[in-house]
Amino acid sequence: MPLDQLLLFVAAGLLLNLTPGPDVLYIVSNALRGGARLGMVAALGITAGCFAHILAAAVGVSALMAASATAFMVLKWVGAAYLVYVGCRLLLSRAESAIKLEAAHAHSTGPRCPFDYKNVFLRGFWTNVLNPKVALFFLAFLPQFIAPTVENKPLAFLLLGLLFNFNGLWVNLGWALAAAWLAGRASVVQRSMLWLDRVAGALFVTFGINLALSESPHA
């Protein structure tokens, strides 16, 4: 790939990763709730889910999903149900105590940790994996930067996907650090975690409903 094309690919990928969506919302809400460490764990979970889409697309699963309305519908409804589930959990969650929030925003330096990092990572992973639009995005975006003369297109697809995800990881970590910085310096944010959960939950439910109502690529 020519250098100008590579730079265009990197720039486009960074701009797309900077665009707020379900993934960014998940990272920011966790960073505000539990500090930089929790936000970074959420970012790693999102990135891991993105790797699953890249590998699937490279071996042709995304192509199959784009060709099959049934496959798209199944994954779409599973993904929509999961987003609504995450949203409902946030809507029904209770406000954390100020002491617990202050300890979390101090980056959990002590041996105790009130947060379940494993579950935060896995929820981030499944939030990304169960969104068919992510798979279709890779199928539509990456081929634009693969020359028709390339012999091993799956390998080119995989390498571009890994580069996209590598750059996206730093953007996601940046979102986590920025949100944690805000939480650590704005006491009003710490006192309003219940409202944050409510707003984030409502947005996740909205994302899930929008995904459920989205049309199949064959419609």
Phi and psi restraints in degrees (value plus and minus 20) as a CYANA .aco file:
   2 PRO   PHI     -79.8   -39.8
   2 PRO   PSI     133.5   173.5
   3 LEU   PHI     -80.4   -40.4
   3 LEU   PSI     -59.7   -19.7
   4 ASP   PHI     -84.9   -44.9
   4 ASP   PSI     -56.4   -16.4
   5 GLN   PHI     -88.3   -48.3
   5 GLN   PSI     -59.1   -19.1
   6 LEU   PHI     -84.5   -44.5
   6 LEU   PSI     -63.2   -23.2
   7 LEU   PHI     -84.8   -44.8
   7 LEU   PSI     -57.9   -17.9
   8 LEU   PHI     -84.2   -44.2
   8 LEU   PSI     -60.8   -20.8
   9 PHE   PHI     -82.5   -42.5
   9 PHE   PSI     -66.1   -26.1
  10 VAL   PHI     -83.1   -43.1
  10 VAL   PSI     -65.1   -25.1
  11 ALA   PHI     -82.9   -42.9
  11 ALA   PSI     -64.4   -24.4
  12 ALA   PHI     -83.1   -43.1
  12 ALA   PSI     -61.7   -21.7
  13 GLY   PHI     -83.2   -43.2
  13 GLY   PSI     -61.4   -21.4
  14 LEU   PHI     -84.6   -44.6
  14 LEU   PSI     -62.2   -22.2
  15 LEU   PHI     -83.1   -43.1
  15 LEU   PSI     -60.9   -20.9
  16 LEU   PHI     -86.7   -46.7
  16 LEU   PSI     -57.6   -17.6
  17 ASN   PHI     -92.2   -52.2
  17 ASN   PSI     -44.5    -4.5
  18 LEU   PHI     -97.3   -57.3
  18 LEU   PSI     -35.8     4.2
  19 THR   PHI     -91.8   -51.8
  19 THR   PSI     103.1   143.1
  20 PRO   PHI     -82.2   -42.2
  20 PRO   PSI     121.3   161.3
  21 GLY   PHI    -183.5  -143.5
  21 GLY   PSI    -185.9  -145.9
  22 PRO   PHI     -76.8   -36.8
  22 PRO   PSI     -59.1   -19.1
  23 ASP   PHI     -85.9   -45.9
  23 ASP   PSI     -67.7   -27.7
  24 VAL   PHI     -83.5   -43.5
  24 VAL   PSI     -61.6   -21.6
  25 LEU   PHI     -80.4   -40.4
  25 LEU   PSI     -61.9   -21.9
  26 TYR   PHI     -83.8   -43.8
  26 TYR   PSI     -64.0   -24.0
  27 ILE   PHI     -84.6   -44.6
  27 ILE   PSI     -68.9   -28.9
  28 VAL   PHI     -84.5   -44.5
  28 VAL   PSI     -63.1   -23.1
  29 SER   PHI     -83.5   -43.5
  29 SER   PSI     -57.8   -17.8
  30 ASN   PHI     -91.8   -51.8
  30 ASN   PSI     -58.0   -18.0
  31 ALA   PHI     -85.8   -45.8
  31 ALA   PSI     -59.6   -19.6
  32 LEU   PHI     -87.3   -47.3
  32 LEU   PSI     -53.8   -13.8
  33 ARG   PHI     -98.8   -58.8
  33 ARG   PSI     -61.1   -21.1
  34 GLY   PHI    -146.2  -106.2
  34 GLY   PSI     -10.6    29.4
  35 GLY   PHI      70.3   110.3
  35 GLY   PSI    -198.4  -158.4
  36 ALA   PHI     -81.0   -41.0
  36 ALA   PSI     -59.9   -19.9
  37 ARG   PHI     -82.4   -42.4
  37 ARG   PSI     -66.2   -26.2
  38 LEU   PHI     -85.5   -45.5
  38 LEU   PSI     -59.6   -19.6
  39 GLY   PHI     -83.7   -43.7
  39 GLY   PSI     -58.3   -18.3
  40 MET   PHI     -89.2   -49.2
  40 MET   PSI     -55.6   -15.6
  41 VAL   PHI     -83.7   -43.7
  41 VAL   PSI     -61.9   -21.9
  42 ALA   PHI     -82.2   -42.2
  42 ALA   PSI     -60.4   -20.4
  43 ALA   PHI     -83.9   -43.9
  43 ALA   PSI     -59.6   -19.6
  44 LEU   PHI     -86.1   -46.1
  44 LEU   PSI     -56.9   -16.9
  45 GLY   PHI     -84.3   -44.3
  45 GLY   PSI     -63.8   -23.8
  46 ILE   PHI     -80.6   -40.6
  46 ILE   PSI     -64.5   -24.5
  47 THR   PHI     -84.1   -44.1
  47 THR   PSI     -60.0   -20.0
  48 ALA   PHI     -82.3   -42.3
  48 ALA   PSI     -60.2   -20.2
  49 GLY   PHI     -84.1   -44.1
  49 GLY   PSI     -55.4   -15.4
  50 CYS   PHI     -86.2   -46.2
  50 CYS   PSI     -55.6   -15.6
  51 PHE   PHI     -81.2   -41.2
  51 PHE   PSI     -57.5   -17.5
  52 ALA   PHI     -81.7   -41.7
  52 ALA   PSI     -61.4   -21.4
  53 HIS   PHI     -85.5   -45.5
  53 HIS   PSI     -59.8   -19.8
  54 ILE   PHI     -83.9   -43.9
  54 ILE   PSI     -66.1   -26.1
  55 LEU   PHI     -84.3   -44.3
  55 LEU   PSI     -61.5   -21.5
  56 ALA   PHI     -83.8   -43.8
  56 ALA   PSI     -62.7   -22.7
  57 ALA   PHI     -85.4   -45.4
  57 ALA   PSI     -58.2   -18.2
  58 ALA   PHI     -84.4   -44.4
  58 ALA   PSI     -51.4   -11.4
  59 VAL   PHI    -117.4   -77.4
  59 VAL   PSI     -15.8    24.2
  60 GLY   PHI      80.3   120.3
  60 GLY   PSI     -17.9    22.1
  61 VAL   PHI     -86.1   -46.1
  61 VAL   PSI     -60.4   -20.4
  62 SER   PHI     -84.2   -44.2
  62 SER   PSI     -57.4   -17.4
  63 ALA   PHI     -83.1   -43.1
  63 ALA   PSI     -60.1   -20.1
  64 LEU   PHI     -84.0   -44.0
  64 LEU   PSI     -60.9   -20.9
  65 MET   PHI     -87.4   -47.4
  65 MET   PSI     -56.5   -16.5
  66 ALA   PHI     -89.3   -49.3
  66 ALA   PSI     -47.6    -7.6
  67 ALA   PHI    -108.0   -68.0
  67 ALA   PSI     -37.0     3.0
  68 SER   PHI    -136.6   -96.6
  68 SER   PSI      93.6   133.6
  69 ALA   PHI     -84.9   -44.9
  69 ALA   PSI     -53.1   -13.1
  70 THR   PHI     -85.7   -45.7
  70 THR   PSI     -65.1   -25.1
  71 ALA   PHI     -82.2   -42.2
  71 ALA   PSI     -61.9   -21.9
  72 PHE   PHI     -83.0   -43.0
  72 PHE   PSI     -64.2   -24.2
  73 MET   PHI     -84.2   -44.2
  73 MET   PSI     -60.9   -20.9
  74 VAL   PHI     -82.8   -42.8
  74 VAL   PSI     -71.4   -31.4
  75 LEU   PHI     -87.4   -47.4
  75 LEU   PSI     -53.8   -13.8
  76 LYS   PHI     -81.9   -41.9
  76 LYS   PSI     -66.1   -26.1
  77 TRP   PHI     -90.7   -50.7
  77 TRP   PSI     -55.8   -15.8
  78 VAL   PHI     -84.9   -44.9
  78 VAL   PSI     -64.7   -24.7
  79 GLY   PHI     -84.0   -44.0
  79 GLY   PSI     -61.8   -21.8
  80 ALA   PHI     -83.2   -43.2
  80 ALA   PSI     -62.3   -22.3
  81 ALA   PHI     -83.3   -43.3
  81 ALA   PSI     -58.6   -18.6
  82 TYR   PHI     -88.6   -48.6
  82 TYR   PSI     -61.4   -21.4
  83 LEU   PHI     -82.3   -42.3
  83 LEU   PSI     -61.5   -21.5
  84 VAL   PHI     -85.0   -45.0
  84 VAL   PSI     -59.1   -19.1
  85 TYR   PHI     -81.1   -41.1
  85 TYR   PSI     -67.3   -27.3
  86 VAL   PHI     -80.8   -40.8
  86 VAL   PSI     -62.7   -22.7
  87 GLY   PHI     -82.2   -42.2
  87 GLY   PSI     -62.6   -22.6
  88 CYS   PHI     -85.0   -45.0
  88 CYS   PSI     -57.7   -17.7
  89 ARG   PHI     -80.8   -40.8
  89 ARG   PSI     -61.1   -21.1
  90 LEU   PHI     -89.4   -49.4
  90 LEU   PSI     -59.4   -19.4
  91 LEU   PHI     -85.0   -45.0
  91 LEU   PSI     -52.3   -12.3
  92 LEU   PHI    -116.1   -76.1
  92 LEU   PSI     -20.4    19.6
  93 SER   PHI     -92.9   -52.9
  93 SER   PSI     136.5   176.5
  94 ARG   PHI    -117.2   -77.2
  94 ARG   PSI     134.1   174.1
  95 ALA   PHI     -88.5   -48.5
  95 ALA   PSI     119.3   159.3
  96 GLU   PHI    -102.6   -62.6
  96 GLU   PSI     134.2   174.2
  97 SER   PHI     -90.2   -50.2
  97 SER   PSI     137.3   177.3
  98 ALA   PHI     -83.5   -43.5
  98 ALA   PSI     -57.0   -17.0
  99 ILE   PHI     -83.6   -43.6
  99 ILE   PSI     -63.8   -23.8
 100 LYS   PHI     -84.2   -44.2
 100 LYS   PSI     -60.2   -20.2
 101 LEU   PHI     -85.5   -45.5
 101 LEU   PSI     -63.0   -23.0
 102 GLU   PHI     -83.2   -43.2
 102 GLU   PSI     -59.9   -19.9
 103 ALA   PHI     -84.9   -44.9
 103 ALA   PSI     -59.9   -19.9
 104 ALA   PHI     -87.5   -47.5
 104 ALA   PSI     -61.0   -21.0
 105 HIS   PHI     -93.1   -53.1
 105 HIS   PSI     -31.3     8.7
 106 ALA   PHI    -104.6   -64.6
 106 ALA   PSI      -6.3    33.7
 107 HIS   PHI      53.6    93.6
 107 HIS   PSI      -2.9    37.1
 108 SER   PHI      31.4    71.4
 108 SER   PSI      33.8    73.8
 109 THR   PHI     -96.3   -56.3
 109 THR   PSI     -39.9     0.1
 110 GLY   PHI     -99.8   -59.8
 110 GLY   PSI     154.8   194.8
 111 PRO   PHI     -89.7   -49.7
 111 PRO   PSI     -40.7    -0.7
 112 ARG   PHI    -110.0   -70.0
 112 ARG   PSI     128.0   168.0
 113 CYS   PHI    -164.6  -124.6
 113 CYS   PSI      99.5   139.5
 114 PRO   PHI     -99.9   -59.9
 114 PRO   PSI     -19.7    20.3
 115 PHE   PHI    -133.4   -93.4
 115 PHE   PSI     126.5   166.5
 116 ASP   PHI    -114.3   -74.3
 116 ASP   PSI      75.5   115.5
 117 TYR   PHI     -85.0   -45.0
 117 TYR   PSI     -55.2   -15.2
 118 LYS   PHI     -81.8   -41.8
 118 LYS   PSI     -66.5   -26.5
 119 ASN   PHI     -86.8   -46.8
 119 ASN   PSI     -57.3   -17.3
 120 VAL   PHI     -82.7   -42.7
 120 VAL   PSI     -62.9   -22.9
 121 PHE   PHI     -82.2   -42.2
 121 PHE   PSI     -68.0   -28.0
 122 LEU   PHI     -86.4   -46.4
 122 LEU   PSI     -57.9   -17.9
 123 ARG   PHI     -85.1   -45.1
 123 ARG   PSI     -59.2   -19.2
 124 GLY   PHI     -83.3   -43.3
 124 GLY   PSI     -61.1   -21.1
 125 PHE   PHI     -79.7   -39.7
 125 PHE   PSI     -70.6   -30.6
 126 TRP   PHI     -93.5   -53.5
 126 TRP   PSI     -49.8    -9.8
 127 THR   PHI     -78.0   -38.0
 127 THR   PSI     -58.0   -18.0
 128 ASN   PHI    -102.2   -62.2
 128 ASN   PSI     -65.8   -25.8
 129 VAL   PHI     -81.3   -41.3
 129 VAL   PSI     -58.8   -18.8
 130 LEU   PHI    -107.9   -67.9
 130 LEU   PSI      -1.8    38.2
 131 ASN   PHI    -128.7   -88.7
 131 ASN   PSI      83.1   123.1
 132 PRO   PHI     -84.4   -44.4
 132 PRO   PSI     -41.2    -1.2
 133 LYS   PHI     -86.0   -46.0
 133 LYS   PSI     -48.3    -8.3
 134 VAL   PHI     -86.5   -46.5
 134 VAL   PSI     -64.5   -24.5
 135 ALA   PHI     -82.9   -42.9
 135 ALA   PSI     -63.3   -23.3
 136 LEU   PHI     -88.2   -48.2
 136 LEU   PSI     -50.5   -10.5
 137 PHE   PHI     -82.0   -42.0
 137 PHE   PSI     -67.6   -27.6
 138 PHE   PHI     -82.4   -42.4
 138 PHE   PSI     -58.7   -18.7
 139 LEU   PHI     -86.0   -46.0
 139 LEU   PSI     -51.4   -11.4
 140 ALA   PHI    -109.3   -69.3
 140 ALA   PSI     -54.3   -14.3
 141 PHE   PHI    -105.0   -65.0
 141 PHE   PSI     -69.2   -29.2
 142 LEU   PHI     -84.0   -44.0
 142 LEU   PSI     -61.4   -21.4
 143 PRO   PHI     -79.4   -39.4
 143 PRO   PSI     -41.2    -1.2
 144 GLN   PHI     -83.1   -43.1
 144 GLN   PSI     -41.4    -1.4
 145 PHE   PHI    -128.5   -88.5
 145 PHE   PSI      -7.4    32.6
 146 ILE   PHI    -130.2   -90.2
 146 ILE   PSI      97.3   137.3
 147 ALA   PHI     -85.8   -45.8
 147 ALA   PSI     123.4   163.4
 148 PRO   PHI     -79.4   -39.4
 148 PRO   PSI     -43.6    -3.6
 149 THR   PHI    -101.8   -61.8
 149 THR   PSI     -28.1    11.9
 150 VAL   PHI     -85.8   -45.8
 150 VAL   PSI     107.8   147.8
 151 GLU   PHI     -96.4   -56.4
 151 GLU   PSI     -67.5   -27.5
 152 ASN   PHI    -119.2   -79.2
 152 ASN   PSI      61.1   101.1
 153 LYS   PHI     -86.5   -46.5
 153 LYS   PSI     -60.4   -20.4
 154 PRO   PHI     -78.2   -38.2
 154 PRO   PSI     -59.4   -19.4
 155 LEU   PHI     -86.9   -46.9
 155 LEU   PSI     -62.3   -22.3
 156 ALA   PHI     -82.0   -42.0
 156 ALA   PSI     -61.7   -21.7
 157 PHE   PHI     -79.2   -39.2
 157 PHE   PSI     -66.0   -26.0
 158 LEU   PHI     -84.7   -44.7
 158 LEU   PSI     -63.8   -23.8
 159 LEU   PHI     -85.5   -45.5
 159 LEU   PSI     -62.4   -22.4
 160 LEU   PHI     -85.1   -45.1
 160 LEU   PSI     -59.3   -19.3
 161 GLY   PHI     -83.3   -43.3
 161 GLY   PSI     -61.0   -21.0
 162 LEU   PHI     -85.4   -45.4
 162 LEU   PSI     -59.4   -19.4
 163 LEU   PHI     -84.5   -44.5
 163 LEU   PSI     -63.7   -23.7
 164 PHE   PHI     -79.2   -39.2
 164 PHE   PSI     -65.1   -25.1
 165 ASN   PHI     -90.9   -50.9
 165 ASN   PSI     -55.2   -15.2
 166 PHE   PHI     -82.3   -42.3
 166 PHE   PSI     -65.6   -25.6
 167 ASN   PHI     -86.2   -46.2
 167 ASN   PSI     -59.2   -19.2
 168 GLY   PHI     -84.4   -44.4
 168 GLY   PSI     -50.6   -10.6
 169 LEU   PHI     -80.2   -40.2
 169 LEU   PSI     -63.2   -23.2
 170 TRP   PHI     -88.7   -48.7
 170 TRP   PSI     -53.8   -13.8
 171 VAL   PHI     -85.3   -45.3
 171 VAL   PSI     -64.4   -24.4
 172 ASN   PHI     -84.0   -44.0
 172 ASN   PSI     -61.1   -21.1
 173 LEU   PHI     -84.4   -44.4
 173 LEU   PSI     -55.3   -15.3
 174 GLY   PHI     -83.4   -43.4
 174 GLY   PSI     -60.9   -20.9
 175 TRP   PHI     -79.8   -39.8
 175 TRP   PSI     -63.5   -23.5
 176 ALA   PHI     -83.3   -43.3
 176 ALA   PSI     -65.8   -25.8
 177 LEU   PHI     -86.6   -46.6
 177 LEU   PSI     -60.2   -20.2
 178 ALA   PHI     -84.4   -44.4
 178 ALA   PSI     -62.7   -22.7
 179 ALA   PHI     -86.9   -46.9
 179 ALA   PSI     -60.1   -20.1
 180 ALA   PHI     -86.2   -46.2
 180 ALA   PSI     -57.8   -17.8
 181 TRP   PHI     -81.4   -41.4
 181 TRP   PSI     -62.9   -22.9
 182 LEU   PHI     -84.1   -44.1
 182 LEU   PSI     -64.3   -24.3
 183 ALA   PHI     -84.7   -44.7
 183 ALA   PSI     -55.0   -15.0
 184 GLY   PHI     -94.6   -54.6
 184 GLY   PSI     -34.2     5.8
 185 ARG   PHI    -139.8   -99.8
 185 ARG   PSI     -23.8    16.2
 186 ALA   PHI    -142.0  -102.0
 186 ALA   PSI      79.3   119.3
 187 SER   PHI     -83.0   -43.0
 187 SER   PSI     -48.3    -8.3
 188 VAL   PHI     -83.4   -43.4
 188 VAL   PSI     -51.8   -11.8
 189 VAL   PHI     -86.1   -46.1
 189 VAL   PSI     -62.4   -22.4
 190 GLN   PHI     -83.7   -43.7
 190 GLN   PSI     -55.2   -15.2
 191 ARG   PHI    -101.5   -61.5
 191 ARG   PSI     -25.5    14.5
 192 SER   PHI    -137.8   -97.8
 192 SER   PSI       8.1    48.1
 193 MET   PHI     -85.4   -45.4
 193 MET   PSI     -51.7   -11.7
 194 LEU   PHI     -81.8   -41.8
 194 LEU   PSI     -63.8   -23.8
 195 TRP   PHI     -88.2   -48.2
 195 TRP   PSI     -54.2   -14.2
 196 LEU   PHI     -81.7   -41.7
 196 LEU   PSI     -64.9   -24.9
 197 ASP   PHI     -81.1   -41.1
 197 ASP   PSI     -60.4   -20.4
 198 ARG   PHI     -84.9   -44.9
 198 ARG   PSI     -66.0   -26.0
 199 VAL   PHI     -85.0   -45.0
 199 VAL   PSI     -66.0   -26.0
 200 ALA   PHI     -82.2   -42.2
 200 ALA   PSI     -61.9   -21.9
 201 GLY   PHI     -81.9   -41.9
 201 GLY   PSI     -63.5   -23.5
 202 ALA   PHI     -82.3   -42.3
 202 ALA   PSI     -59.7   -19.7
 203 LEU   PHI     -86.8   -46.8
 203 LEU   PSI     -60.5   -20.5
 204 PHE   PHI     -84.0   -44.0
 204 PHE   PSI     -61.0   -21.0
 205 VAL   PHI     -82.3   -42.3
 205 VAL   PSI     -60.2   -20.2
 206 THR   PHI     -83.0   -43.0
 206 THR   PSI     -64.2   -24.2
 207 PHE   PHI     -79.3   -39.3
 207 PHE   PSI     -62.1   -22.1
 208 GLY   PHI     -84.5   -44.5
 208 GLY   PSI     -62.4   -22.4
 209 ILE   PHI     -85.2   -45.2
 209 ILE   PSI     -63.1   -23.1
 210 ASN   PHI     -81.7   -41.7
 210 ASN   PSI     -58.9   -18.9
 211 LEU   PHI     -85.3   -45.3
 211 LEU   PSI     -62.5   -22.5
 212 ALA   PHI     -84.0   -44.0
 212 ALA   PSI     -53.1   -13.1
 213 LEU   PHI    -108.0   -68.0
 213 LEU   PSI     -27.2    12.8
 214 SER   PHI     -87.0   -47.0
 214 SER   PSI     128.6   168.6
 215 GLU   PHI    -104.7   -64.7
 215 GLU   PSI     130.6   170.6
 216 SER   PHI     -84.2   -44.2
 216 SER   PSI     127.6   167.6
 217 PRO   PHI     -82.3   -42.3
 217 PRO   PSI     -29.6    10.4
 218 HIS   PHI    -121.5   -81.5
 218 HIS   PSI     -20.6    19.4
